[in-house]
Amino acid sequence: MGRKSVLFLILVLPFVVYLFLKIFGENKYEIPVFYENGITFSECFQAQKKPFLVPDLEKFLEEPGEHPVLQEKTSLIFVYSSLNPSAEFCLNELSRLMQTKFSGYQIQVLALSDRKAPGVGNGIIFVNGNSDSIIRYVNCGLVMSQKPDTTITDNLHWIVLVDSKKQIRGYYDATDYEEYDRLAAEVDILVNE
């Protein structure tokens, strides 16, 4: 084989592979639906065979007043505690995502805390409650007690991704910087489904 043939193969082969993958390949990433086949959780609900849907906050928060409801759009529920020293970092990162990655999206962001809301806004709706109410909502409403690698304590720091049908699509450790990249990518996929 001559030099011209080798050079031709080096230049043309990547293009042929690209065309083949473009025509015959399927590049689709799907975000899993948690508890799609129901849950068996005796403390909060009877066993369900149908997909689990995230209930509204009013079922769990005992504080008087109106609580925001989950709207029919992608939602992020950020749960944090005053005992969590990383709460300010987490709120700043979530606020940064709202300004940069999610600025054109119709996303509802609820931040649940056992203390008064800090001075961060950017489309984040703050909901205050007592620690027991919030832990009950995390365990029952967000079903995190069924998540095997999660320990629910007063020191909360989780973000839960909920789709427009009120199904849980992801759990993210809000103190892990890399989780924000995963969250941004999965929200982008979910919004564009």
C-alpha positions, 0 to 999 in steps of 0.5 A: 500500500502506498503512502497516498492510500494510507493517508487517504484511509487516515483522513476518510476512515473517521468520517465514515465511522462518524456517518455510520454512527450518525445513521445507525447509532442511537445516542439517547440517555434516559434518566431512571424513574425511581419507585416506578413499580410502587413502594412497600413503606409501612410507616407512611403509606400502605404498599403501592403497586402503582408508581410512587408520586411525590405528595405536596408539602402540606401533608407533612409540614405542621406549620400553619399557612399555605405551602407551595404545591408541586407544579406540573413542571420539573422541580428540584427539592433541596432539603437542608438543615441549620445543623449542616455547615455546608448549607450556604455553599449548597444554596450558592451552588444551586443559585449559580445553577439557576442563573447559568444552566437553568435560566431558560427552563421552567423549573420550580425550586423548593428549599426546605429548611428548619430555619429562616431563609437566607438572603439567596433568591434566584427563583428559589422558593424557601419553605420553613418547617421544624426538623421533625416535619422536614425529616418526615417529608424526606422519609415519606414524601421523598422516600429517601429512607428507601434509598439504600446508601442514605442515612436520614439525620437532622443534618440534611443536604440533599437535592431531589429531582422530580419530573412534571408527573411528580415522579422522582428522577434523581437524588443528589448529595448537595455537598458534593461539587460533582453532583451539581454537574450531574444534576445540570446534565440530567435536568437538561435531559429531563426538560428536553424529553 
